[in-house]
């Protein structure tokens, strides 16, 4: 119901309307894009007669996924949990929430069974901080490959990316001016800046942020300069930085000496770098596995999460620059030089047997 009110101080007349949250959102942010309930009437009857006790218990357990948490599976063996996961597949209710529950409760077994999960939110309905919380795993139960469009983010949201400890690959894109909607042209769009990267650098040194980040891909970040390469040099696992249409960073790529001073070198273009971000991450992981500093996560399942519509398309042109970390050369062992001249022998006093007084007198007698 709308009510007209008057602000007595300014004289402005405005309409006040109270809106209740949608019914779906009252169930929690995990259920804005999915529903926690089994389909109505799913497997209630059986052609062979009454359902078994096991089947009835399964339906009751999975009837409302909101009540299922990781702690509930602590005492449930994997064969039973695997049966429940198969039932979720038959009912088409393998939700993102249940994927996270199983990945947390059975990190080894579930990682081998379901090593990959993709979720693309092209029309966000929640605040960006809610989505960042959904992909976070403090216990590193899964790896997060995150693609983020800055149209739906604020500067604090971009800074908060550093709070994702299980982040292994990050792609940040800003839609170009020509591809923005008519209602967005006059609205400033958030983009990455050198200041954000300096903040990330401080968090990496103080809190261990970006400890497992392997690949960073930036698209249409026109406010960045080459200083960002110096900031990300302190990310211990970062090996590749891919930039497209980032003029300030590209200029550093053209000057190989400046990039080398920050610990990076420009490598040739590769078709894998232009593919989907997950494909790019997999190609780098397979070709650079021996240099990984975060092998502890290689057996964890991967969450490929996208927030916003990926409108930008990269091409193998001069706008694309790929930086690879310069690995320090191993320390060389010092080898002792061998001289060709023979060693000088030192004089040693020989032990000449001395005669006592009795022997000397004996020679005269």
C-alpha positions in Angstrom: 0.0 0.0 0.0 1.3 3.4 -1.0 1.1 6.5 1.3 1.8 10.1 0.3 3.9 12.0 2.9 5.3 15.5 3.2 8.7 16.4 4.4 8.0 19.5 6.5 11.7 20.7 6.4 12.0 20.7 2.6 8.4 20.8 1.5 8.9 17.8 -0.8 6.0 15.4 -1.3 6.9 11.7 -1.7 5.3 8.4 -1.9 6.2 5.8 0.7 5.6 2.1 0.0 6.4 -0.9 2.2 7.5 -4.0 0.3 7.8 -7.4 2.0 10.7 -9.6 0.9 9.8 -12.2 -1.6 8.8 -15.6 -0.3 11.8 -17.2 -2.0 14.3 -14.9 -0.4 12.9 -15.5 3.1 14.4 -19.0 2.8 17.9 -17.6 2.5 20.2 -16.4 -0.3 20.9 -19.9 -1.4 17.4 -20.4 -2.6 16.9 -17.2 -4.7 17.9 -19.0 -7.9 16.9 -22.6 -6.9 14.2 -24.3 -4.8 15.0 -26.6 -1.9 11.9 -28.9 -2.3 11.5 -32.1 -4.2 9.1 -32.1 -7.1 5.5 -32.6 -6.0 4.6 -36.3 -6.0 8.1 -37.5 -7.0 8.3 -41.3 -6.6 5.5 -41.4 -4.1 4.1 -44.6 -5.6 5.8 -47.7 -6.8 4.7 -50.2 -9.5 5.8 -53.0 -7.2 3.7 -51.9 -4.3 4.4 -49.9 -1.2 7.8 -48.1 -1.1 10.6 -49.6 1.0 11.5 -48.1 4.4 14.8 -47.0 2.8 13.0 -45.2 0.0 10.6 -43.5 2.4 13.5 -42.3 4.6 15.3 -40.9 1.5 12.2 -38.9 0.4 11.7 -37.5 3.9 15.4 -36.5 4.2 15.5 -34.8 0.8 12.1 -33.2 1.0 13.5 -29.9 2.2 17.2 -29.3 1.6 17.2 -26.2 3.9 17.4 -28.6 6.9 20.5 -30.4 5.6 23.9 -29.2 6.8 27.4 -30.5 6.6 27.4 -31.6 10.3 24.4 -33.9 9.7 26.6 -36.0 7.4 29.4 -36.5 9.9 28.2 -39.9 11.0 26.8 -41.0 7.6 29.1 -43.3 5.6 29.9 -42.4 2.0 27.9 -45.3 0.4 24.6 -43.9 1.9 25.5 -40.3 1.0 26.3 -41.5 -2.6 22.8 -43.1 -2.8 21.3 -39.8 -1.7 23.2 -37.9 -4.3 22.0 -40.4 -7.0 18.4 -39.7 -5.8 19.0 -36.0 -6.2 20.1 -36.6 -9.7 16.9 -38.6 -10.5 14.7 -35.8 -9.2 16.8 -33.1 -10.9 17.5 -31.4 -7.6 21.3 -31.4 -7.4 21.3 -27.8 -6.2 24.3 -25.7 -5.7 23.7 -25.8 -2.0 23.8 -29.6 -1.8 26.9 -29.6 -4.0 28.6 -27.5 -1.4 27.3 -29.7 1.5 28.6 -32.9 -0.1 31.9 -31.3 -1.1 32.4 -30.2 2.5 31.3 -33.5 4.1 33.2 -35.8 1.7 36.0 -33.8 0.1 38.0 -36.8 -1.2 35.1 -39.1 -2.4 32.9 -36.4 -3.8 35.8 -34.7 -5.5 36.5 -37.9 -7.5 32.8 -38.3 -8.3 31.8 -34.8 -9.2 35.0 -32.8 -9.9 33.3 -29.8 -11.6 30.3 -27.6 -11.0 29.3 -24.6 -13.0 26.9 -21.9 -12.1 26.3 -18.7 -14.1 24.3 -15.8 -12.6 23.8 -13.5 -15.6 21.0 -11.6 -13.9 22.0 -11.1 -10.2 19.2 -10.8 -7.7 21.4 -10.4 -4.6 24.1 -8.1 -3.5 27.5 -8.9 -4.7 28.7 -9.7 -1.1 26.1 -12.4 -0.9 27.5 -14.2 -4.0 31.0 -13.9 -2.7 30.0 -15.5 0.5 28.4 -18.4 -1.4 31.6 -19.3 -3.2 33.8 -19.0 -0.1 35.2 -22.1 1.6 37.3 -21.4 4.7 38.4 -25.1 5.0 39.3 -25.2 1.2 36.8 -27.9 0.4 36.6 -26.7 -3.2 38.4 -24.5 -5.7 36.7 -21.4 -7.0 37.1 -20.1 -10.5 35.4 -16.7 -10.4 34.3 -14.6 -13.3 32.9 -11.2 -12.2 31.3 -8.3 -14.2 31.9 -5.0 -12.5 28.5 -3.7 -13.6 27.1 -5.3 -10.5 29.9 -4.5 -8.1 31.1 -1.6 -5.9 34.6 -0.8 -4.9 34.2 -2.5 -1.4 32.9 -5.6 -3.3 36.0 -5.8 -5.4 38.2 -5.4 -2.3 36.2 -8.2 -0.6 37.3 -10.6 -3.3 40.5 -11.0 -1.3 38.5 -12.7 1.5 37.9 -15.8 -0.7 40.7 -18.2 0.5 39.9 -20.9 -2.0 40.1 -18.7 -5.0 42.4 -20.2 -7.7 41.4 -18.2 -10.8 39.9 -14.7 -11.1 38.5 -12.9 -14.2 37.3 -9.3 -13.8 35.6 -7.7 -16.8 34.1 -4.3 -17.4 31.6 -3.9 -20.3 33.0 -1.4 -22.9 31.2 1.9 -23.4 29.6 0.9 -26.7 28.0 -2.3 -25.3 26.3 -0.8 -22.3 22.5 -0.3 -22.2 20.9 3.0 -22.8 20.0 3.3 -19.1 23.6 2.6 -18.1 25.4 5.1 -20.3 25.2 7.9 -17.7 25.8 5.6 -14.8 29.5 5.3 -13.8 30.6 1.7 -13.8 33.0 0.4 -11.2 36.4 -0.8 -12.5 39.6 -2.0 -11.0 42.3 0.6 -10.1 45.8 0.6 -8.9 44.5 1.5 -5.4 42.5 -1.7 -5.2 45.5 -3.7 -6.2 47.6 -2.0 -3.5 44.9 -2.9 -1.0 45.0 -6.5 -2.2 48.8 -6.5 -1.9 48.6 -5.4 1.7 46.0 -8.1 2.5 48.2 -10.7 0.8 51.1 -9.8 3.1 49.1 -9.4 6.3 46.3 -12.0 6.1 47.6 -14.4 3.4 45.0 -13.4 0.8 45.2 -14.9 -2.7 47.5 -17.7 -1.4 46.1 -20.1 -4.1 45.4 -17.7 -6.9 47.0 -19.2 -10.1 45.5 -17.2 -13.0 44.3 -13.5 -13.2 42.5 -12.3 -16.4 41.5 -8.7 -16.7 39.3 -7.3 -19.5 38.6 -3.6 -20.3 40.3 -2.3 -17.2 41.4 1.1 -18.6 42.2 2.7 -15.2 45.0 0.3 -14.4 48.7 1.0 -14.9 51.8 -1.2 -14.9 52.0 -0.7 -11.2 49.5 -3.5 -10.7 52.2 -6.0 -11.8 54.3 -5.0 -8.9 51.3 -5.4 -6.6 50.5 -9.0 -7.7 54.1 -10.1 -7.6 53.5 -10.9 -3.9 50.8 -13.4 -4.7 52.7 -16.6 -4.0 50.9 -19.0 -6.4 50.1 -16.5 -9.3 51.9 -17.5 -12.5 49.9 -15.9 -15.3 48.4 -12.4 -15.7 46.3 -12.0 -18.9 45.1 -8.5 -19.8 42.9 -7.5 -22.7 42.2 -3.9 -23.6 44.1 -2.6 -20.6 46.3 0.2 -22.2 48.2 1.1 -19.0 49.3 -2.5 -18.4 49.9 -3.2 -22.1 52.5 -0.4 -22.3 54.5 -2.2 -19.6 54.3 -5.3 -21.8 55.9 -3.4 -24.7 58.8 -2.5 -22.4 60.2 -5.9 -21.5 62.7 -4.4 -19.1 60.1 -2.7 -16.9 58.1 -5.9 -16.7 61.2 -7.9 -15.8 62.0 -5.6 -13.0 58.6 -6.5 -11.4 59.2 -10.2 -12.0 57.2 -10.8 -15.2 57.9 -11.6 -18.8 55.7 -11.4 -21.9 54.9 -14.7 -23.6 53.3 -15.4 -27.0 49.6 -15.5 -27.5 47.9 -18.9 -27.1 44.4 -20.0 -28.2 43.7 -21.4 -24.8 44.0 -17.9 -23.3 41.1 -16.7 -25.5 38.7 -19.6 -24.6 36.3 -19.7 -21.7 38.0 -18.8 -18.4 37.7 -22.4 -17.0 39.2 -23.8 -20.2 42.0 -21.3 -19.8 42.6 -22.3 -16.2 42.7 -26.0 -17.0 45.2 -25.4 -19.9 47.5 -23.5 -17.6 47.1 -26.0 -14.8 48.0 -29.0 -17.1 51.0 -27.2 -18.7 52.4 -25.7 -15.6 51.6 -28.3 -12.9 55.2 -28.9 -11.9 55.6 -25.2 -10.9 52.5 -25.2 -8.7 52.8 -24.0 -5.1 49.3 -25.1 -4.1 49.2 -28.8 -4.8 47.1 -29.3 -1.7 44.1 -28.1 -3.7 44.6 -30.1 -6.9 42.3 -32.9 -5.7 39.5 -30.6 -4.7 36.4 -30.1 -7.0 36.2 -27.0 -9.0 33.4 -24.4 -8.8 33.1 -22.4 -12.0 31.1 -19.3 -10.9 30.1 -16.4 -13.0 28.4 -13.2 -11.8 27.0 -11.0 -14.6 26.8 -11.5 -18.3 30.1 -12.1 -20.1 29.6 -9.8 -23.1 33.2 -9.1 -24.0 35.0 -11.3 -26.5 38.7 -11.4 -26.7 40.7 -11.7 -29.9 44.3 -12.4 -30.7 45.3 -8.9 -31.4 47.5 -6.2 -30.0 45.1 -5.6 -27.1 46.0 -9.0 -25.6 49.1 -9.3 -23.5 50.1 -12.4 -21.4 52.5 -12.1 -18.5 54.2 -15.1 -17.0 56.1 -15.0 -13.7 59.9 -15.2 -14.1 61.0 -18.0 -11.9 64.3 -17.4 -10.0 67.2 -19.4 -11.2 68.4 -22.1 -8.7 71.4 -21.2 -6.7 74.6 -22.6 -8.3 77.0 -24.6 -6.1 80.5 -23.2 -5.9 83.0 -25.6 -7.5 86.6 -25.6 -6.2 89.1 -24.9 -8.9 91.7 -27.6 -9.5 95.2 -26.3 -10.1 97.4 -27.9 -12.8 100.6 -27.3 -10.8 101.7 -30.1 -8.5 101.2 -29.5 -4.9 104.3 -28.4 -3.0 105.5 -31.0 -0.6 106.1 -29.7 2.9 109.3 -30.8 4.7 108.7 -33.4 7.4 111.3 -34.3 10.0 112.1 -37.9 9.8 112.2 -39.9 13.0 115.9 -41.0 13.2 116.3 -43.5 15.9 118.5 -42.0 18.6 121.1 -44.1 20.4 121.4 -44.0 24.2 124.7 -43.7 26.2 125.1 -47.5 26.6 125.1 -48.0 22.8 127.7 -45.3 22.2 130.1 -46.7 24.8 129.6 -50.1 23.3 131.1 -49.1 20.0 134.4 -48.3 21.7 134.7 -51.3 23.9 
